[in-house]
């Protein structure tokens, strides 16, 4: 069974591919474990972590659309 978050990201990747993007940058807060699992499940490759203006740590991932 696929959850809503997984389906939304999956459909977004399909649309990104349709407009010619070969990969996309996706971010999530480091304490958002559900989003991290979804991103990684759909092929997200961790790039780096960084702090935003509110001192939260944000994780960057790259996902291929093909």
C-alpha positions as CSV (number, residue, x, y, z in Angstrom):
1,X,0.0,0.0,0.0
2,X,1.3,3.5,-0.9
3,X,0.6,6.5,1.3
4,X,-0.4,9.9,0.1
5,X,3.1,11.4,0.6
6,X,4.7,8.7,-1.5
7,X,2.1,9.1,-4.2
8,X,2.4,12.9,-4.3
9,X,6.2,12.8,-4.7
10,X,5.9,10.1,-7.3
11,X,3.5,12.1,-9.3
12,X,5.7,15.2,-8.9
13,X,8.7,13.3,-10.3
14,X,6.6,12.2,-13.3
15,X,5.6,15.8,-14.0
16,X,9.2,17.1,-13.6
17,X,10.3,14.5,-16.1
18,X,7.6,15.6,-18.5
19,X,8.9,19.1,-18.5
20,X,12.5,17.9,-19.2
21,X,14.0,17.8,-15.7
22,X,16.3,14.9,-15.3
23,X,16.7,15.3,-11.5
24,X,15.2,17.5,-8.8
25,X,16.3,18.8,-5.4
26,X,14.1,17.8,-2.5
27,X,14.4,19.0,1.1
28,X,12.9,18.1,4.4
29,X,13.6,18.9,8.1
30,X,16.0,16.4,9.7
31,X,13.4,15.4,12.3
32,X,10.7,14.6,9.7
33,X,11.3,10.9,9.6
34,X,8.3,10.1,7.4
35,X,9.4,12.5,4.7
36,X,13.0,11.1,4.9
37,X,11.7,7.6,4.4
38,X,9.5,8.7,1.4
39,X,12.4,10.6,-0.3
40,X,14.8,7.7,0.2
41,X,12.2,5.1,-0.9
42,X,11.8,7.0,-4.2
43,X,15.6,7.0,-4.8
44,X,16.6,10.2,-3.0
45,X,20.4,10.5,-2.6
46,X,21.5,12.5,0.4
47,X,23.5,15.6,-0.6
48,X,24.0,17.7,2.5
49,X,22.4,19.1,5.7
50,X,22.3,22.8,6.5
51,X,20.7,25.1,9.0
52,X,17.9,27.4,7.9
53,X,17.1,30.8,9.4
54,X,15.1,29.3,12.2
55,X,18.1,27.1,13.3
56,X,16.4,23.9,12.1
57,X,18.5,21.4,10.2
58,X,17.3,20.8,6.7
59,X,18.4,17.8,4.6
60,X,18.9,18.0,0.8
61,X,18.4,15.1,-1.5
62,X,18.7,14.6,-5.2
63,X,16.2,12.4,-7.0
64,X,16.4,11.4,-10.7
65,X,13.1,11.7,-12.5
66,X,13.7,8.8,-14.9
